[in-house]
Amino acid sequence: MPVDVEKIIQFIKQGNQDNVQIHLDDYNTENSQCFFFDVEERERRKQRELEEFRRNKVREYVPDSDSDLDSDENEDPNLVLRKRLAAALIWFIRMRLQPGVLRVCLRTLRIISRDRKALAPLITDNAILTLARLGGISALPTWPEEEEAEWGSSHSDITPENETETRPDNNGSNTQHTTGYRERDDSVCVSAACAKPLVSEGGLQFNPVNVTSNCNIGRETQNDRREENVRKDGVCGLLTRGKRDARREKNEEGEEEYDDGEVWRKEAMKALCNVIYNSPKAQERASILRLLHGLSERLKDGIHSSSPPSGQFYELRLLFLLTALRPELRIELRQEHSVSMLTAALEQCLEVCWGETHEVLTDLTAPPVCKEVTQHALEILKTLFNITYSVHRQEVDEEAADLYRHLAAVLRHCLLVPCEGEDRKEELQGHTVNVLSALPLQCLDVLLSVRLSEGSKESGGVNMDCVHTLLLFMEKRLDRGYKLKEKLAPVLNLLTESSKAHRETRHYLRQQILPPLRDVEIRPEQRNTLRSKLVRLMTHVDTDIKHCAAELLFVLCKENGT
């Protein structure tokens, strides 16, 4: 039986935390695997129209596209309910809730945030800031009253009991403005800072006395303790965790969770990532609200701590999304010296051990890097590429060159370090190659300036382990034959430029790719060697790939076509 969303909204109105938690748990279970909410409804709507057409043999209007089916006049009632539920929850999570209740509310918001059509209550300044603060990002602006009122009047159907005052508006006339909750007596467990009004068109009213009906705080001590319950970030504090909330649980992904604080911080960041990814308006507001700055400060705190917080993955994912979707944020992040910050995060993630200058000690016999660490490293590498992709075209000073050499040494470690699973290792190498191809060519000499050890590949007394790994990676991508321009072009270009710059690299690659021919009766492209694969690539339909392969072979022949 489907969960009654209207009933959940009524429980939120009443502040009945126990019933909210129970029904939202059922809602989350029902929709945990739902990523495209409107597909079934759209199909049902098309089927109804088809049946009506068959009955009447005539149709007054034929929609030109699916977007016409989604007009406001025919808005899906379930979609309306999801929007109302999202608006109610954004209001509710700013109250003093039990940790378990907050966790389940944020999980519901994460599920709703997958639906692009239901994002209206989640793309406002207040919603973005609320989720960011609950996610642990504290260096953010405060909520202006004007933005509160605008948010509520536009999207929420939840109207707390409030009062009005008369203020002059822009044209000089007196206008009534909602000012917020008035705490009627000492039994209200809500702080004024957390209970600003969300005015709505729906006309529903909350009784703020019942919002935290589970509070068991004496009337005589409440005023003394109220300040303690308001967190520094402006979001109301939580009630003391009970036995039920303290138990170890598993989330939807099967991961064991011990700390409710970490659980709901993760959920808030997941929801915020969905909102930013799905809404250009949310991306714009996040840029204006300087969400990137607060996120950077949060990551710096994690880097300087003895161990990174467990929710750091979602902070890194959000940083990647912001830099991928907003070009101006890439420049801003680069100007804030974030290359060094992300390099330090990558070092911390992989537990890098340094030897001599610009030399990372890679123990190939060590246990492979686990999945969680690899995922963290991937997010860092993707963000690094976003902010450095154009650096190789620029002239860099000595200080910047030293920074990029330091980064290149860590990237060399990323290429060589063993990982759990070949696919995961290839993905890590792929993103590492992308970043290496973006760095200034003169900074890549650190890939070769590593001491030889037993079993190392060498050419002219120079360590070729990194070049050999790149060669194997290139051959693996060649054999896949999938998305060659996207997957293969970066490593082809990297090997080509490295061969031009370093004679030892060119000599080693020539030995591996263009060994002396033994049997001249068989044409090169008919063999299954690496040379033959590259020769066949020279006839590829994609001009860019064809030129990349041809240039690499040309450089290996000392740029002599005869």
SULFENUR-V666055 format. One record per residue. PSI is psi in whole degrees, -180 to 180 (999 if undefined). Layout:
PSI ; PSI
This chain:
127 ; 147 ; 138 ; 102 ; -36 ; -39 ; -38 ; -43 ; -39 ; -39 ; -38 ; -41 ; -44 ; -12 ; 25 ; 91 ; -39 ; -48 ; -34 ; -45 ; -45 ; -48 ; -34 ; -33 ; -44 ; -41 ; -43 ; -39 ; -41 ; -34 ; 12 ; -31 ; 13 ; 120 ; -19 ; 86 ; -36 ; -2 ; -50 ; -42 ; -39 ; -40 ; -41 ; -39 ; -43 ; -40 ; -41 ; -42 ; -37 ; -42 ; -39 ; -39 ; -42 ; -35 ; -46 ; -16 ; 19 ; 150 ; 127 ; -33 ; 130 ; 115 ; 140 ; -27 ; 173 ; -28 ; -29 ; -28 ; -17 ; 24 ; 162 ; -31 ; -31 ; 35 ; 135 ; 126 ; -35 ; -35 ; -41 ; -42 ; -40 ; -40 ; -44 ; -40 ; -41 ; -44 ; -41 ; -42 ; -37 ; -39 ; -43 ; -38 ; -7 ; 0 ; 172 ; 101 ; 157 ; 146 ; -40 ; -37 ; -44 ; -40 ; -46 ; -33 ; -44 ; -34 ; -38 ; -43 ; -37 ; -41 ; -44 ; -33 ; -10 ; -21 ; 110 ; -31 ; -14 ; 19 ; -8 ; -46 ; -12 ; -5 ; 16 ; 163 ; -43 ; -41 ; -44 ; -45 ; -37 ; -49 ; -39 ; -43 ; -42 ; -25 ; -2 ; 3 ; 111 ; -25 ; 72 ; 159 ; 163 ; 171 ; 116 ; 148 ; -37 ; -39 ; -35 ; -50 ; -41 ; -43 ; -49 ; -43 ; -23 ; -37 ; -26 ; 145 ; 26 ; 115 ; 107 ; 161 ; 125 ; 174 ; 169 ; 157 ; 160 ; 126 ; 149 ; 135 ; -167 ; -30 ; 8 ; -13 ; 160 ; 132 ; 143 ; 133 ; 142 ; 131 ; -17 ; -176 ; 146 ; 126 ; 109 ; -36 ; 180 ; -4 ; -6 ; 122 ; 38 ; 134 ; 150 ; -31 ; -26 ; -2 ; 42 ; 155 ; 151 ; 93 ; 145 ; 170 ; -20 ; -27 ; 6 ; 149 ; 137 ; 149 ; 104 ; -19 ; -30 ; -6 ; -38 ; 53 ; -16 ; -4 ; 137 ; 62 ; 130 ; 148 ; -35 ; -21 ; -4 ; -43 ; -33 ; -29 ; -10 ; -39 ; -34 ; -26 ; -1 ; 116 ; 158 ; -26 ; 4 ; -9 ; 139 ; 150 ; 174 ; 156 ; 163 ; 136 ; 133 ; -178 ; -38 ; -38 ; -23 ; -14 ; 151 ; 134 ; 172 ; 141 ; -173 ; -29 ; 1 ; 7 ; 137 ; 135 ; 133 ; -33 ; 118 ; -35 ; -44 ; -36 ; -52 ; -23 ; -40 ; -45 ; -41 ; -42 ; -37 ; -46 ; -42 ; -39 ; -44 ; -44 ; -47 ; -42 ; -39 ; -10 ; 114 ; -34 ; -41 ; -37 ; -43 ; -45 ; -37 ; -36 ; -44 ; -37 ; 0 ; 43 ; -33 ; -40 ; -47 ; -37 ; -41 ; -42 ; -39 ; -42 ; -37 ; -41 ; -39 ; -36 ; -39 ; -11 ; 165 ; -33 ; 139 ; 147 ; 151 ; -22 ; 11 ; -27 ; -44 ; -27 ; -41 ; -38 ; -42 ; -40 ; -41 ; -45 ; -44 ; -43 ; -26 ; -34 ; -18 ; 101 ; -36 ; -25 ; -26 ; -45 ; -43 ; -43 ; -39 ; -38 ; -23 ; 18 ; 42 ; -11 ; -44 ; -36 ; -46 ; -33 ; -43 ; -38 ; -39 ; -40 ; -45 ; -41 ; -45 ; 1 ; 57 ; 138 ; 127 ; 143 ; -117 ; -176 ; 128 ; 36 ; 117 ; 132 ; 114 ; 117 ; 103 ; -12 ; -3 ; 159 ; 146 ; 152 ; 134 ; 169 ; -44 ; -44 ; -41 ; -42 ; -41 ; -46 ; -38 ; -44 ; -39 ; -44 ; -40 ; -40 ; -40 ; -41 ; -40 ; -35 ; -5 ; 3 ; -22 ; 4 ; -32 ; -15 ; -5 ; 154 ; 129 ; 145 ; -180 ; -40 ; -46 ; -38 ; -39 ; -38 ; -45 ; -30 ; -40 ; -44 ; -43 ; -36 ; -39 ; -37 ; -35 ; -41 ; -39 ; -36 ; -36 ; -24 ; 136 ; 147 ; 159 ; 113 ; 130 ; -38 ; -41 ; -38 ; -42 ; -38 ; -42 ; -42 ; -38 ; -47 ; -30 ; -42 ; -40 ; -44 ; -42 ; -39 ; -16 ; -14 ; 156 ; 137 ; -36 ; -14 ; -5 ; 3 ; -21 ; -17 ; -24 ; -18 ; 53 ; 140 ; 145 ; 143 ; 175 ; 128 ; 0 ; 146 ; 141 ; 156 ; 116 ; 32 ; 10 ; 139 ; 123 ; 17 ; -44 ; -43 ; -40 ; -41 ; -41 ; -37 ; -45 ; -39 ; -43 ; -43 ; -38 ; -42 ; -35 ; -42 ; -30 ; -41 ; 25 ; 128 ; 57 ; -40 ; -42 ; -40 ; -31 ; -33 ; -43 ; -44 ; -33 ; -47 ; -39 ; -44 ; -36 ; -49 ; -37 ; -36 ; -36 ; -38 ; -29 ; 117 ; -39 ; -38 ; -46 ; -43 ; -43 ; -45 ; -36 ; -41 ; -38 ; -35 ; -37 ; 59 ; 163 ; 137 ; 133 ; -38 ; 106 ; -1 ; -24 ; 130 ; 146 ; -40 ; -9 ; -3 ; 178 ; 23 ; 170 ; -37 ; -45 ; -39 ; -39 ; -36 ; -43 ; -33 ; -22 ; -12 ; 16 ; 151 ; -26 ; 117 ; -40 ; -45 ; -42 ; -43 ; -38 ; -47 ; -43 ; -40 ; -39 ; -47 ; -38 ; -42 ; -39 ; -24 ; 22 ; 30 ; 38 ; 111 ; -3 ; 999
